[in-house]
Amino acid sequence: MNAMITLSRLIDGLNERVGRNLMWLVLAAVVISAVNAVVRKAFDTSSNAFLEIQWYLFAAFVLLGAAYTMLRQGHVKIDVILGRFSQRTQIMVECFGIVFFLLPFVYKVISLVWPLVLRAYDSGEMSQNAGGLIRWPVYALVPAGFALLGLQGVSELIKRIAFLQGLGPDPTHPVQTKTAEEELAEEIKKHQVAPEVIERVEEAIDMVADQTKNGSAK
């Protein structure tokens, strides 16, 4: 069991590093989106390549960040029924879900998408939009993201088994104590990015949040 716990820690460390690096893709997406908007309004022109790179970046931090979110216990859980049972029962149900639902789903998605990635790579498939980007890298994000998610599923399973055997802490306790926006701001400050950039990022995050709330209200 000690070897399995070590494996779990290695997987957690991998996805922690991936998640930390993905935060910079959020900043890149915000900057590119802002530049596109300014150029479109000021010069009445645009670029399909820059528009598509926003979609690629969004796909990257959603797909590759799913495992990091799972590590931080950030996925939404519906505990209306399960919450009525004991902690051990809840952990056992989660183990069942990981083994019989998550891991088979991960395998099925990768097995279905991987041939599409190879086909797009061999053919050099390009976007149908003028000046668009090559397609296979964004296709490859799907199996890559699900592979990381599957690894994290294995790690979470190990941690839950260790907990049931009295060899580890409660794996369902959220690790994350700060919001994604706060973590991104800290990473930016840590790397001594100009205060003006931090301010623009915070404004863009607030704007996106307001637009999301308005859209939900409608």
N, C-alpha and C positions, 0 to 999 in steps of 0.2 A: 504493500500500500504506500510505503514511503516513496518508492520509485514513481508511482502514479501521481502522488502529490507533487513531486518535483516536476513531472511532465506538465501538470496543471499550471504550475507557476511559470514555466517556460512559455506556455501558450498565452497566459495572461500578460506576460512581459511583452510578447510579440504584438498582441493586439493593443496594448497600452501605447507602445511606440507608434504603431500605425495610426491610432486615434489622435495622438498628439500632433503628428505630422499633417493629418488631414485637416486640422484646424486652419492651416495656412491656405488650403484650397478654398475655404470659405472667404477668407480675405481676398484671394485672387478673384473669386467670382464676383464679389462686391465691387472691386476696383474695375474689372472689365465691364460689368454692367453699368457702372457710373460713366465710364469713358464712352461706351456705346450710346448712352442716352444723351450725353453732351454733344457728341459728334452728330448724332441724328438731328438734334434740335438746332444746333448752331450752323451746320453745314449741309443739312438736308441730304445726308448720305449715310450709308451703313455698309457693313460687311457680313456676309453670311458665315464666314469663318469665325468671326468674333462672336456672332450670335450663337453658333453651334458650340463653341468652346465653353460657353456658359452652361449649356445643357450637359456637356461632357463632365464639367467640374461638379455639377449638381449630382449627376449619376455616380461619380467617384466617391463623394463624401457620404452619399446615402448608402450605396452598396458596400463600400469598404468599411464604412463606419458602423454597420449593423452589429458586427462582432464586438466592437468597442462599447456600443450601447448595451449589449447583453452583459458584458463584463461589469459595467457600472450599474446593472440592474435597472436600466432606463426604459425597457420596453413596457408597454401598457399591459397590466394584468387585471383580469376581471375576477375578483375574489368574492363575489356575492355568495356563492355556495361554498367554495373551498375555504374561505376565511372562517367558516364555522367549525372547522376541524382543528385538531391539534397540530402543532408545528411539525412533528414527525410525519403525520399523515400528509400534510401539504408538501413536504419534501419528497415523500414517496410518489405522490401524484406527479410532481415535476420530473422526477426521474423517469417515470413511465412516459411522460410527454416527450422528453428528450430522445429516448430510445426508439419509441414507436411512431413519433410524428416528425420531430425536427430533423433527426439524422436521415431518415428515409426521404424526406422532402428535399433536403440539401443534395443528396445523391441523385435524385431524379432530375432536379433542375440542372445540375452540372452535366449529367449524361445527355440531356436534351439540347443544351445550349452549346456545348463544346464543339460538336460538328459544325454548327453555324459559324463559330469563330474561325475554325480552320478553313471553311469554305470562303469566308469573307477575306481572310488573309491570303489565300492562294489566288483569288480573283482580283485582289487589290480593290475591293468594292469601295466606291466613293459615294458621298452624299449626292442626292439628286438635285440639290440646290446649287446654283452657280457659285463657284468659289468655295464650296463646302469642303468639309474635312473627310479624311479617310475613315472608314467605319469600323474596321476590326478592333482597334484599341478600346472603343466604348463597348463593343460586344464582349470583349475579354473581361471587362469589369464585372460581368454577371458571374461567371464561374469563379473568378478570383474572390469576389465578395462573399459568395456562398461557401467557398472553401474555408475562408477565415471564420465564417459563422459556424460551420461544422466543427472546426477545431475548438472554437469557444464553447460549443455545445458539449464536446467531450470534456473540456476543462470543468464546466459547470456540473456535469454528471459526476466527475471524480470528487469535486468539493462536496457535493450532496451525499455521496456514499461515505466520505470521510466524516461528515457531520453525523450521519446515522450511526457510525461506529464509535463516535466520541473522540475522533481524531482531529477535528477541525472546528472552526467557528461557524456560526450561522451564515450560509452562503447567500441567503435571500436579503440580508441587510444591505441597503444601498451604499455603495462605495462613494458615489459622487455627492459632494456637499455643496457644490457651486453649479450655477447654470452654465450651459455651453458658451453663452455670451461672455460671462465672467472669466471662464477659462481662456477663451480666445484673447480677451483684453490683457490678461496676465501674461500670456505667451508673447504678445506683441511688445508689452513693456519690458519683458525679460530680455528681448533681443534689441532693446533700445531703438525702437521705431519712433519716428518723429511724432510728437503729440498731435500734430495736425492730422496725421493719418489715423491715429486712434480715435480722434474726435469724429472724423468722417465715417469710420467704420461703425461707431456707436450710433451715429445719426442714421446710417443706412439700415442697421439692425432694427432701430426703433421704427423706421418708416415701413419696413417689411412687416413688423409685428402689427402696426396700425392697419396696414392694408389687409392682413389676414383677419383681424378682428372685424373690420368693416365688411369683408367678404362673407364672414360667418354670420354677421348680423343680417345681411340681405337674404 
